[in-house]
């Protein structure tokens, strides 16, 4: 049974049709990737799920509940957390304080356990817990942004461009961390420009073009697809 379902979801920005009746499903425990060019509607999909962008028509179903156009706080309380594009850490706060901000809706007695879980997942953050977030490297800031999201103990984690602007070695480290997050029981919906590495770490994928899903398949099959390679890998 799908944990998350989008049924004919349509989003408009004024006269621009950002999403056009898209349908997708994410089963519990999966890593699902959305790939597509800039402006295809990937980030809009994430923001619509989170209630940050209004859904004009269609439904968003999470764990059997219709969460369409819920307030973002209520979406978060339901168990969905977004780690946004561009990291967006609080640069003048310490690493530890940034992490605590991710747990603002959690019961106080559970926060210390979440902090230990994040430090186990991301030991570099433990080493730098007193350091100002703005002084971290780009890769460390991305780890902090994901760690902050994990402090909320999400059932579903939405990751928007986690590899953006990072060196290849750091990207591999980030995706290794994403694999480990899945082993904790967290379902992941991923938006990623680096289609090749995203597909290698995903179960299934959807391809968006100008607000429309044009292809969906197993990730391993997409990796072998001539059409996908030509469009997104720059080969053939």
N, C-alpha and C positions, 0 to 999 in steps of 0.2 A: 504493500500500500504506500502511495506517495506521501511523504511528509509535507511537501510543498507542491501546489499545483497552481499554474496560471491558466485561466480559461478565457480566451478571446480578449485579452487585456489590450486596451487601446488608450494611448496617451497623446494629447495634443499640447504643443506649445504655441498658443495663438493659432495661426493658420498652418503651422507645421505639424504634420502627423509623425510624431516621434516613435510611437509604437503602433502597429496595425494588427490588431487581433492576434496577438502572439499566444501560443499554447506551449507549455512546457511542464515537465514533472521532475521532481527530485526525490528519490527514495531515501529513507533513513540510512545513514552510514556511507552514502555516496560522496564522491567528489565530481562535480559537474562543472564544465567550463563553457563560458560564452565567449566565442571568438568573432571577430569582425573588424572592419576598418574603423577609423575614427569617425564618429557621428552615426554609427550604425544603430545605436540605441542600447548598448550594453550597460553603461552606467545609469541610464534612465530606467532600465529594468530594475536595477538594484534599488534606486531611490524610490521607485514606485512601490516595491515590496515594503520598504521601510516607512511608507507614508509621507516621504519628503516631497514627492511629486504626486498630484492627484491623478487617480485612474478615471478616465472619462467613461469607460464602459468595460464590462467583463468582470471577472472575479479572481481574487487571490485567496486561496485556501491553504491554511497551515494547520496541520494535525487535525483536520476535519472542521476547523473553524473558518468562517468567512471573515478575513481580516482586511478586506478591501477598504481603503481610505481610513483605516484606523489612525489615531494619533501616534506619532513615532514612539512616544513613551510607552504606550500600550503594546505596540509591536515588540519593543525591547522586553517588556515584562512577559510577553508570550514565549520568548526564547530565541528571537532572531537578533543578531548583532551585526552591524556593518563596520568593517575596517576600511575607511574611505581612501580614494586615490590621493596621492600626495602626502600620505602619512599623517599630517596635521597633529603633530605632538604639541604640547605646551612648552615652548622652549625655555622659559624662565622658571619652570618647575623641575624638581628633581625627577629622576627616573622612577623612584618609588612613589612620589606623589602623582605622577602621570598614571601609574598603574592603579593607585587607589581611586582615581577619578573614574576608571572603568567599572568599578564595583559600587557605584553610588546607589544602586537599587537593591543591592544584596544585603541580607541580614548581617549585622556586625560580627556575629559569632562565626560566620562562614568565610569572612574575608581573608583571615590569616591562612586558611587552608588553600584558598585560591592563589594567594601570593606564593606560597611554597610550590604549588603546581606550576605556576608560570616560571619561577626561578629554576625548577627542574627542567622544564621545557627549553628555557632560554638562559643558560647559566651566565652568559655575558651580561645580562641585565642585573643579576645579583652582584657581579663584580663592580658594576657602575651605578648601584642604586642611589648613591648620594650625589652623583654627577648631574649637572643641569642637562636637560634633554636636548637643548639647542647646541650643545658641544659634542654630541654624538655624531658618528659618521652616518652617511645616508643609510647604509645597511642596518646599522644599530637602531636608527630611528624607525625603520620599517619593522624591525623585530619588536620595538617598544610599542608601536601602534597595534600590532597583532596581539602582543601580550596584554595590552590594555583591553582589547576586545575580549580576550579569553578570561579576564577577571570577572566578567559578567556571567561566566559559566553558560555559554550559549548552547542551545540544542542545534542551531544552525548558524554558521558563520559565513557572512558574505564578504569576500575579499575583492577589492577593486584595484586592479593593477599593482599587485604586490612587488613585481620585479622592476617597476618603472625607474629608469635612471641608475640602475645598479650594475656593478661589474659582474661578469659571468660566474666567478667563484662564489660571490655573495648570493646570486640568484639560485645557484644549486643548493646553498645552505638554507635559503628561505623555503624552497620547495621540499627539502628534507624535513623541515619543521612542519610544513603543511601536512605531509604524510603522517607525521607523529601525532598531530592534532586529530586526525581522523581516527587513529587507534584509541584515542580517549573517548570515542563515541560521538564526536561532533560531526555533523553533516556539513559539507562545504559547497558553496556556490561561488565560482571563481570567474572574474573578468580578467582577461590577460591578453596583451598584445603579442607576447612571445608565445605564439601558438604551438610551436614544436614542444617546448618544455612543458607547457600546460597540458597538452594532450598525453604526454608521457606519464603524467602524474594523475590523470583523471580516469574515471570509469566511462563516462559518456560526455558528449559535447553537443552544443547547438551553435549553428552559424547564423549570425544576424547580418542582414544587408538592408540599409535604409528602413529600419524599423520592422522588418519582416524576417521571420525564421525561414531560411531557405534550405536548411539541411540539418538533420539530427541523426546521430549514429553513435556506435561504440567508439571510444577515443582511439583504440588501436586500429580500427578500420579507417578512421579519418587520417591517421598517420600514413596509411598506405594509399590513400586516395590521390590520384593524379590531379583531380580538380582542386582539392584542398591544398595540395603542395604548390600548385601553380599560383593560386590566389593568395596564399598566406605564408609560404616558405620561400618564395622567390626562386623556385627551381622549375625545371622542365621548359 
